[in-house]
């Protein structure tokens, strides 16, 4: 059994759609690629066949991962969240004390993380350090660029 992942309904639906696509279109395309490569003759020296089989293996691994994630997913409704502490799916405004700059991030499961959209993983160094903290608390975070000192300014949905 896999690790429980807390997802938004949007994140769950996105993973479910990816799984459905891989099981239908993805498998059909890989099967076509394998059949086409097989038709070219000797399989012992057929790079196209080897590549198609390798792609099939990667896709089947992803299907297994998605099935495990979805089987162990817990969907969180944002309106039910307690905003007294930072939790998964809360949006946190933090102040980088060294730079004097405020940033806003939504903490999400690793599968929903998208830094460009302001969604950071709860498993990231910043996400881990913020979880369970309250407004006004400060945390120190070790990141590749060094240490950050962050103060929690606001928690919202």
C-alpha positions in Angstrom: 0.0 0.0 0.0 1.3 3.4 -0.9 1.6 6.6 1.0 -1.6 8.6 1.6 -1.5 11.7 -0.5 -3.8 14.7 0.1 -5.1 16.1 -3.1 -7.5 18.8 -4.2 -10.4 17.7 -6.4 -8.7 19.4 -9.3 -5.5 17.5 -8.7 -7.3 14.2 -8.3 -9.2 14.8 -11.6 -6.0 15.7 -13.4 -4.3 12.5 -12.3 -7.3 10.4 -13.1 -7.5 11.9 -16.7 -3.8 11.1 -17.2 -4.3 7.5 -16.1 -7.3 7.1 -18.4 -5.3 8.6 -21.3 -2.3 6.3 -20.7 -4.5 3.2 -20.5 -6.3 4.0 -23.7 -4.5 6.2 -26.2 -1.0 5.5 -24.7 -1.2 1.7 -24.7 -2.7 1.7 -28.2 0.1 3.9 -29.6 2.8 1.8 -27.9 1.2 -1.4 -29.3 1.2 0.2 -32.8 4.8 1.2 -32.4 5.8 -2.3 -31.3 3.9 -3.9 -34.1 5.5 -1.6 -36.7 9.0 -2.2 -35.3 8.4 -6.0 -35.2 7.3 -5.9 -38.8 10.8 -4.7 -39.8 12.3 -8.0 -39.2 15.1 -9.3 -36.9 14.3 -8.2 -33.3 17.8 -8.9 -32.0 19.2 -5.8 -33.7 16.1 -3.7 -34.0 16.6 -0.4 -32.2 13.1 0.8 -32.9 11.7 -2.3 -31.3 13.9 -1.9 -28.2 13.0 1.8 -27.9 9.2 1.0 -28.2 9.5 -1.8 -25.5 11.5 0.6 -23.2 8.8 3.3 -23.7 6.1 0.7 -22.9 8.0 -0.1 -19.6 8.1 3.5 -18.6 4.4 4.0 -19.4 3.4 0.9 -17.5 5.5 2.2 -14.5 3.7 5.5 -14.6 0.3 3.7 -14.8 1.2 1.7 -11.7 2.3 4.9 -9.9 -1.0 6.7 -10.8 -3.1 3.8 -9.8 -1.3 3.7 -6.4 -1.6 7.5 -5.9 -5.3 7.5 -6.7 -6.0 4.4 -4.6 -4.5 6.1 -1.6 -5.6 9.7 -2.3 -7.6 11.7 0.2 -9.5 14.6 -1.4 -9.5 17.7 0.7 -12.2 20.3 0.4 -10.6 23.7 0.9 -13.6 25.1 2.7 -13.1 22.5 5.5 -9.6 23.6 6.3 -8.6 25.0 9.6 -6.7 28.2 8.8 -5.0 28.6 12.2 -2.0 26.6 10.9 -0.3 26.0 7.6 -1.7 22.8 6.1 -1.8 21.1 2.7 -3.9 23.2 0.3 -3.6 26.4 2.3 -2.1 29.5 0.6 0.6 31.1 2.7 2.0 34.6 2.5 5.6 34.6 3.7 8.1 37.3 4.2 11.7 36.5 3.2 13.4 38.5 6.0 16.8 38.8 4.3 15.3 40.2 1.0 12.3 42.0 2.6 10.2 40.4 -0.1 6.7 38.8 0.4 5.8 35.7 -1.5 2.6 33.6 -1.7 2.5 29.9 -2.1 -0.1 27.2 -2.0 1.1 24.0 -0.4 0.1 20.9 -2.4 0.9 17.2 -2.8 4.1 16.5 -4.7 2.0 15.5 -7.8 0.3 18.9 -7.9 3.4 21.0 -7.4 3.9 23.7 -10.1 6.3 26.4 -9.0 5.4 28.6 -11.9 1.8 28.7 -10.6 2.9 29.2 -7.0 2.1 25.7 -5.9 4.9 24.1 -3.9 5.1 20.6 -2.6 4.6 19.8 1.1 7.7 17.6 0.7 9.9 20.5 -0.5 12.2 22.1 2.1 10.0 25.2 2.3 6.8 23.2 2.4 8.1 20.9 5.2 9.3 23.9 7.2 6.0 25.7 7.0 3.6 22.8 7.7 1.9 23.2 11.1 3.2 26.7 11.7 1.0 29.7 12.6 0.8 33.4 11.5 3.6 35.3 13.1 6.0 32.3 13.4 9.4 32.4 11.7 11.2 29.4 10.2 14.7 28.8 8.9 14.9 26.8 5.8 18.0 25.2 4.2 17.8 25.5 0.4 20.4 25.0 -2.3 21.2 28.8 -2.3 21.7 28.8 1.5 19.5 29.5 4.5 16.2 31.4 4.3 14.5 33.0 7.2 10.8 33.2 6.5 8.0 34.7 8.5 4.4 33.6 8.1 2.3 36.7 7.4 -1.1 35.1 6.4 -2.8 31.8 5.9 -5.8 31.5 3.6 -7.6 29.3 1.2 
